[in-house]
Amino acid sequence: MHTTTNDQDVNVVEVEQLITALKAAGKKFEYKIYQDAPGGHSFNRIDTTLAQDSCREIYQFLEKHLK
């Protein structure tokens, strides 16, 4: 799960609540909260190094867990 603090569609507080609930349920997951990433909600869909790194991490997670 990747999010940014300047997301106008999904507030970071909502993501933090989801993280808390997943931890309480004992779920295994990974997350990263970026600080004011360019692009806001679409930060990992634009052509930046940050977006490329985010997508790479997501793909690696999916490959690891879904094979």
LUMGU-312618 format. One record per residue (C-alpha): residue in three letters; x, y, z. Coordinates in pm, 1 decimal, always signed. Example, Ala and Ser with C-alpha at 12.3 -4.5 7.8 and 13.67 -1.06 7.14 Angstrom:
! residues 2
("Ala",(+1230.0,-450.0,+780.0))
("Ser",(+1367.0,-106.0,+714.0))
This chain:
! residues 67
("Met",(+0.0,+0.0,+0.0))
("His",(+147.6,+332.6,-105.0))
("Thr",(-1.8,+671.4,-31.2))
("Thr",(+102.5,+1032.4,-2.1))
("Thr",(+18.2,+1295.8,+253.8))
("Asn",(-117.4,+1533.2,-11.6))
("Asp",(-372.1,+1290.8,-162.5))
("Gln",(-697.0,+1485.5,-202.0))
("Asp",(-904.5,+1174.6,-281.0))
("Val",(-794.8,+933.7,-6.8))
("Asn",(-690.8,+1120.3,+304.9))
("Val",(-378.5,+987.0,+473.9))
("Val",(-576.0,+955.6,+798.8))
("Glu",(-801.7,+700.7,+629.0))
("Val",(-497.3,+503.1,+516.3))
("Glu",(-352.1,+515.7,+867.1))
("Gln",(-681.6,+375.5,+1000.2))
("Leu",(-661.1,+91.6,+748.3))
("Ile",(-301.5,+21.5,+852.8))
("Thr",(-406.1,+10.2,+1218.3))
("Ala",(-693.6,-228.1,+1139.9))
("Leu",(-471.9,-459.2,+933.2))
("Lys",(-211.2,-471.0,+1209.7))
("Ala",(-480.7,-542.9,+1470.7))
("Ala",(-607.4,-829.0,+1254.1))
("Gly",(-256.5,-972.2,+1231.0))
("Lys",(-238.8,-931.6,+852.4))
("Lys",(+93.1,-928.8,+671.0))
("Phe",(+131.2,-629.2,+444.8))
("Glu",(+372.5,-357.4,+347.2))
("Tyr",(+310.1,+12.8,+320.2))
("Lys",(+482.9,+339.4,+252.4))
("Ile",(+355.8,+690.2,+317.1))
("Tyr",(+524.7,+950.7,+100.2))
("Gln",(+548.5,+1310.8,+215.3))
("Asp",(+378.7,+1547.4,-34.0))
("Ala",(+462.2,+1342.2,-343.7))
("Pro",(+417.8,+1529.0,-672.4))
("Gly",(+86.4,+1439.6,-835.2))
("Gly",(-110.9,+1376.2,-516.1))
("His",(-352.1,+1084.5,-562.2))
("Ser",(-189.7,+993.2,-895.9))
("Phe",(+169.7,+1023.1,-772.3))
("Asn",(+274.0,+679.2,-892.8))
("Arg",(+110.5,+715.9,-1234.1))
("Ile",(+320.8,+1006.9,-1354.6))
("Asp",(+669.1,+993.9,-1502.0))
("Thr",(+894.9,+1062.5,-1204.2))
("Thr",(+1167.5,+863.7,-1033.6))
("Leu",(+946.9,+838.8,-725.4))
("Ala",(+663.2,+692.9,-932.4))
("Gln",(+895.0,+442.8,-1098.8))
("Asp",(+1032.6,+334.1,-760.4))
("Ser",(+681.5,+298.9,-617.1))
("Cys",(+561.4,+87.9,-908.9))
("Arg",(+872.3,-129.5,-894.6))
("Glu",(+813.7,-197.2,-523.2))
("Ile",(+449.0,-284.7,-587.4))
("Tyr",(+538.3,-520.4,-873.6))
("Gln",(+806.5,-688.4,-661.3))
("Phe",(+554.7,-738.3,-379.5))
("Leu",(+299.6,-888.9,-617.9))
("Glu",(+560.5,-1115.6,-776.8))
("Lys",(+675.6,-1235.4,-435.3))
("His",(+327.2,-1308.9,-303.8))
("Leu",(+141.0,-1412.5,-618.5))
("Lys",(+429.5,-1573.3,-809.6))
